[in-house]
């Protein structure tokens, strides 16, 4: 038995297994990637934040804000249920499109029921910067936390303490849309990416020219985040449509390809819808 144990301890396979186990315990991130979670199946994890509101009482806050969604924020599926957030949640625009549930319980007019909002804007100063997390909500979204008929009382409360939780976005069957910026031309393209189900956010956007299904086709080229949800590519030569776009989410690292989504004859200012979405 002693000889067998000695042989086992000196075995290269055994030593390799020990080293792998050691690194898995001492460097957990090498063996387990905590970002590969599915928001659609995870239980909500609630945290505390401050909340204020801006714009008109029943409006959508600003006209689009720092993410670049423009007046779509007042239209379905956003439907004015939107928010600007402080730097801790905005993350330089990478979290544009992320969805949260919010609720309040510490004011007599609070219903205690959660409402879902989408990040569409940045709130850089005041309590947005000083709070560990802050939501500067549209008037509509702020009122959605109130008991029926008490929306005005809640809006008059000033700064509220609320609870919030990251949740999956659900755009009711809509596919991802790419709105081509007015400044785009045959050699340069910028797009606003809208309606990403699931994680909702973006870590990277890539573009491929020509026939994306061809093995001889062009390579994927990384687009640069211009601002908010606007991503651009200065191609240096005339782009060859149709153009395919690949998205990578910030939260889980999931990828999705919208094949040939921007067709031949594309024009600045137009919106092109994909056939796909994350969930």
C-alpha positions, 0 to 999 in steps of 0.5 A: 500500500505504501508503495502504491501511495508513493507511486500515486503521489509521484504520478505526473497525472496526479500532480497535474490534477493537484495543480488544477485543483489548487488553481481552481481554489486559489484563482477561482476566476480561472475556472469559473466565469461569474458573468455567464448568468442568465438574467431571465432565470435568476432570482432578483437581487435587490439593493438600495439606491436614491431616486429623483425624477426629471422632465414633465410629470407624465413624460419621458424625462429628456428627448433621448438623453446620453444613450442616443435613443432619441424620441423613441424613449417616449414610444413603445416599447420604452413607453417613457418607462426610462431612467438616467443613472449615476456613473456607477450604473451608467459605466460610460454608456456600456449599460445603455439599454440595461433593465432594472426593477425599482420599487419604493416602500418608505413613503405613504404613497409607495405601492411597494410593487416593482416597475421595470425601467430601461437605462437611456440617459446619464445623470453625472452630478449631484446625488447621482454622483455622490450616491453609491447608486442613483436613478433619476427617473422620468416622471412616468417611471417615478409615478409608476412606483405609487399607489393608484391615484397618488402619483402626484403625492409621490413626485412631491416627496423629493429624494426617495430611497428605493430598492432596485434589481437588475432584470432581463429586458423583454421587448415583447417579440421585437427584434434588435434594431440598428438606427443609422446615424445621419452623419454616416456615408459610404466610408463611415457608418455609425448606428444606434443599437436598440431593443436588446432582449435579455442582458440589454447592454453592450460590451462590443459591436463588430461589423462584417462586409459583404456576404457574411455566410461566405468563407471567403467573406470579409473579417469582423471589424471592431466598431468603436463606441462613439457615445452611449449606444452609438457605435461607429466604424471609419472604414477607410474605404467604401463599405461593401453591403450587405453589412452584418453586425455582431453584438457582445453583451456586457453582463454575460458575454453572450454574442449574437449575429444580425446577418446582412441586417444593413442592406445594399442601398442603405441610407443615413437616418433609416432604421434596419431591423434584424431577424433575431434577438437574445431571447 
